[in-house]
Amino acid sequence: MKESFSLRFYLHSSKAKGGKFQLYARIIVDREKVELASHLFIDPKQWDEQSGRTKKSSSVNDEIAEIENEIRKVRRKILDDNRKLSARLIKQYYKGEKNFKVKLLEYFKNHIDELTRYAQVETISPATVIAYNTTYKTLCSFLNEHKKIGDVGLSEVDYSLIHGLDIYLKTVYKDKQGNNISTNYANKQHSRVRTILHKAVREGIIAMNPYIKLKLKKEKTSRERLTELELELLKSHSLSDNVSLDRVRDFFLFSCYTGLRYEDAYNLKMDDITKEPDGTCAINIVMGKTDDRVYVPILEPARQIIAKYEQDDARKVFNYVLPRYSNQKINVYLKTISELTGINKDLTHHVARHTCATYLLNSGVPIEVVQNILGHSDLKTTKIYAKMLNSTVKEQMKKVNEKLKVA
């Protein structure tokens, strides 16, 4: 039996903008009714209800005719697909056809532009913008160079595509040094793509985020850090009067004694250091990554580094606490320093933060205090470092054993 079908356009008086009403399409199939909002707003005085068109504007009437043609094409496609026609299904197909025109890379780039604007008014960290740009370039590489399909419609992004991205990240993609990336780094790329698709769901562009079907497994990692002996070796080792290496070493050591991430250490200014009535000097800042405020009393080795750069140009001109080096440059120099000192570890700036956490816990600082210093919102994150204290347990048990021998 052939289904009944009717379509008419009307102005929705409760959806007004500047004295104009929004144009809606009403579709009825076998008494089932749905409404479709258009992008058009029309002066009610210029509307002819009987014809479903404006009285004078031929350009607007052309747009209405185009909407009508698209809806009728959708109806024909449903019938050609041998599916049971319904008003609701026409609406679903129609919205899907329209959203097919919204492209993934274009949508991603628009999101980055939004983040950039927010970063300019300091509601988003510049590091977040950089991270999304990195993922955008990775996604471009996957779609354009690897899949050779160019940009795709958001409605085309399915489990197969994101699973293919996962395989690409873990087997094909290389970092700037030409190395394979870790599972956890791949997951960070996925998390940003997933965020973009969540946004598309919220905006009604797609019905479901395909990441619901893709389970990302974390890779257990050991947090590299320096022992107290290695820390002392790093401080005392001669760097042959190489100024750049010496300054990078100080930058690294400063975070070993304060726990600051690179971004926070890089942006730290003298105004961020407060002096308490009892003489205590402390760093008091809002962390760039989390927007959480941290209070870090300054240990003597960190105070000495601050004093060392009192006449540095970065201090005299811009009031920065430390010399200015990019994170990439610091990590390159740290590899050289590790070779010169004989510290057989993959030194990066973030190792300093791990070192600080472990050093404080080994020194008997309560884990809740360490949590506050590092700016961890969850104590579980801080507990990761507590698992590294086997050496301390071993040393304490040795002392007990020596006492028992004497007794």
Summary of the structure (lengths in Angstrom):
residues: 407
radius of gyration: 30.5
end to end distance: 100.3
largest distance: 107.4
contacts: 1113
relative contact order: 0.06
helix: 56%
strand: 14%
